[in-house]
């Protein structure tokens, strides 16, 4: 039951939706799991498949300990078939091989479950081949399509599937998942506050520019909170050279806002004077983001913040 509790904490709505479908015998023959990378689609697909094969259901949930559950976890069950992209796409030969496989009886039971990962990577031929198959699915068969991009799935395929929407991870859950990928806790916390996308967070963490830019913003913040005039020179010599395009510049203000909030939370119950200072700085940073959206010069905005804070 520990695995069920873990999955429920990741996607409570989806977990209950799928469990209710199983308990009330309202299983569809085709599901479309839609959501960002890292939101638990693959894990919940396997957990849902275990319902079909578990030898010792506990409160209508997989036991996670029987031979079938263990083999599905280790991806070694002959009647649970998983398909991954072959290179950059899922090719028509893969779908044809799947159809040939499913034409046979199950190796150990009459049931079969197919999980297609990154279903948006099916090319037109493979998608059309799958569509024909979905129009006349075999008995005792379930297919689960996973996708990060619902719009790239053929509407005719979507119409034949029950779509399950996976919510973005909470900040705390995303931070935990990032830490499980060996990303340092402080960096994971920053990333989880900059994006709610697991895939985007991992991508950013591997970007050398991110580490440099984070250090640049930290130094600028240190100057600002000490009212150090060096902050103004730092904007000209370092900040504008590090954050060159609008996306990066918005990122700079988002990181600065994060560091201000962290420091504000530290002093919230101890120093009301300092709290007012950080609240004022946060207001300036949030205003800066709006000005950048209105196409005001990044350098002008950063210099204005510095003047308001350091020379107020």
N, C-alpha and C positions, 0 to 999 in steps of 0.2 A: 504493500500500500504506500510505501514511501515514494515510489515513482509516480503514482497517481497524484499524491499531494504536491510533488514538485511540478508536475505538468499543470495541475490546477492553479498553482500560484503564478505560472507564466501566462496562461490564457484561460482565466476562469470562465468566461462566457462560452468560448469554444468547447472547453472541456465538458461543461454541463450540457451543451447542445448535443454533442456527440454521444455522451453517456445516456441522455434521455432517448435519443434515437434508437440506441441499442436496447435499452430496457423496455421500450414500448414496441419493439419490432418494426420500426419505421425506417429501415435501412434503404438508402438509395443504391442503385447499381453504379453510380458515378458521382464522385465528389470533386470539387475544384477548391483547393486550399489556396487562398490568396492573401499575401502579406509580405512584409519586408523580410530580407534575410535575417536569420537569427531569432525569429519570433516563435520558433517551435513547430513549424509545419512538418518537418521530417520526423521529429520525435513523436508528435501526436498522430501522424499517419501510421507509424509502426505500432503505437499503442492501440489505435483503433483496429488495426489488422489483428492484433493479438486477441481481441474479443472473439474473432471468428474461429480461433484455433485453440485457445486456452483449455487445458484439460481439467482445471480446477478453479473456476471463477469464484472470486470472493466478493460478495455483495454486488454481483453482476459486473465485476471488474476483473481484468486479467490478474492472475496471481503473481506473475513475473518470475516464478520459480520452477514451473513445470518444464518438461522437455521442449514443448512447442514454443513457449514464451522465450526460453533461453536461446533457441535456434533462430527465432525471429530477431531477437536483439543482436545476435552475432551474424545476422544476414545469411543464415545457412538453412532456411526452411524452403523445401522445393516448391511449395505452393504459394509462396509470397515472392513475387517477382518485382525487382526494382530496375528501372531504366534511367540511365544518366546520359547527358549529351556525349556524343562521340566527337571530340574536338569542340568545334564551335556550334554544333547543331545536333539535334536528334534526327537521324536520317530515316528515310522510308524503309530501308532494309531492316532497321531495328523494330519498326512497328509490324512489318510483315513477319518477322521472326516471332514476335509476340503473338500475333494472330495464329500462327502455326502451333505455337506452344499451348495456347489456350483452347485450341480445337481438341486437344487431348484431355482425357480425364485427369483430375488431380492425382498426384502421386500417392498421397496418403489419405485424401478425402475427396469429396465431390466439389469442394470449394477451392476458389483461387482468388488471390488479392494481388492487384498490380499497382505499383506506385511509380509514377513518372515524375522525376525531379526536373526542375527548370523547364516546365512544359512550354514556356514561351519560346524556347529554342527549337521547337519543331519547325522544320521548313514546310513549305506549302504542300509538298507531296506527302510527307509523313503526317501532317495535320489532316489532310483529306482522307488518307488511308485510315487513320484513327476514327475519323467521323463515320465512315462506312461501318466500322466495327461497332461504334456506339449506337448506331441505328438499330441493330439487332444483336444486343449483347447476349452471351450465353447465360444459362441458368447458373445460380450459385457463384456468381462472379461479381467482384467489386473492383473498381478502378479509382485511384486517387491521383489527381493531377495537382502538382504544386507549381505555383508561379509567383514571381515578384512583380509581374507586369500583366495585369488582367486584360488590358487593352490589346495585347499582342496575341491573345487566344481567339481563335475564330468564333464569331458570334454563334454559329451553328453548333460548335462544340459546347460553348458556355450554356446554351439553351438546353442541352441534354445532361447537364450536371447540376447538382445542388452546390451552390457556391457558399463557402464558409470563409468569412472575413476574419483574419488574424489582426488584432490590435497591435500598435507599436508598443514596445516594452516600456514599462515605467522606468523612470530615471534610476531607481535603486536596482531594479532587475537588470537593466542594461549594464550598469556599472559592475554588477556581480558577474555577468557573462563575459565582460571584457577582462576582468581580473582572472577569470578561468582560462583566458587565452594568454596568460603570463604578461599582461599589460600592467605596469605598476599602478597601485591603488590611486595615487594622486592624479596620474594621467587618465586613468579610467573614469574617475569622477569628473574631471574636466570634460572629457569627450562625451560622457553621458548627459552633461548639461549643455553641450553645444549642438547635439543632434539626438533624435530618438531612433535613428536608424543604426542597427547593429552593423550592417554591411558598410555604411558610410564611416562609422566610427573606426572600424578595423582598417579601412582604407586610409583614413587620415593618420592613424597611429603609425603606419608604415612609411609615411611621407616625411623625408628629411626636412622639408620646408616647415612642417608643422612644429617640430622640435625647436627649430631656430626661431620661428615666429612666436612661439610660446614664451621663450626666454626674453625676447625683445619686449613683449607686452608686460611681462613681470617686472623688468627693469624700469620701464616707463611708469608703471603703477607705483613702484618703490619711490621714484622721484616725486610723483604727484602727492603721495600721502605724507611725505616729509617736507612738502612745500619747497622743494629744491629747484632753483632756477635752471639747473641742468636739464630739467624736463623739456624745456623749450628747445634747447640745442639738440636734444636727443630726438625730438620729432623730425628735425631737419636732416640730421646726419644718419639716423638709423631707421626710424619708423617708416618714412616715406619710401625708403629704398627697399625695405623688406615687404611691404604691402603695396603691390604695384597695380593690381586691377581691382575692380569694384567688389568682386566676390571676396577677395583676400582682405580688402579694407573693411568690409562688413564683419568679417571674421575677427578682425582686430578689436572692434568695438564689442563684439559678443564675448570675447575672451576677457577683455577689461571689465565688462559688467560682471562676469563670473567671479573674478578675483575680488572685486569690490564687495559683492554679496557675501563671499566667504569671510572677508575681514569684518564686515558689518555684523554678521551672525556671531562672530567671536566676542564682540564688544557690546552686544545688544543689552545684556543685563548688568553690565559692569560700569559702563562709561557713557552717560547720556550725551555729553559734549562730543565725544568721538563718534557716537551714533549719528548725530546730526551732520557731522562732516561727511561720513560715508554715504548717508542718504542724499546729500547734496551732490556728491560726486556721481552717484548712481543716476540721479536725475539728468545730469549733464551727459553721461554716456548714452542713456536711452534717447535723449534729444539728438545726440550726434548721429545715431543710427537713422533717425527720421530725416535728418538733413542730408545724409549721404544718399538716401533713397530719392531725395528731391534734387540730386545731381549737384550739390554743393561740393566744392573741392575737398578731398580727404585731408590734405595738408592744412587747409584753412580751418577745417573743423577741429583737427587735433591740436592746432596751435591755440584755437579759441578755448578749448577745454583747459589747456595748460595755463593760459592767462587767467581764466576764471578761478582756477583752483590755487595756483601758486602765488599769483599776485593780487588776489582778492583783498 
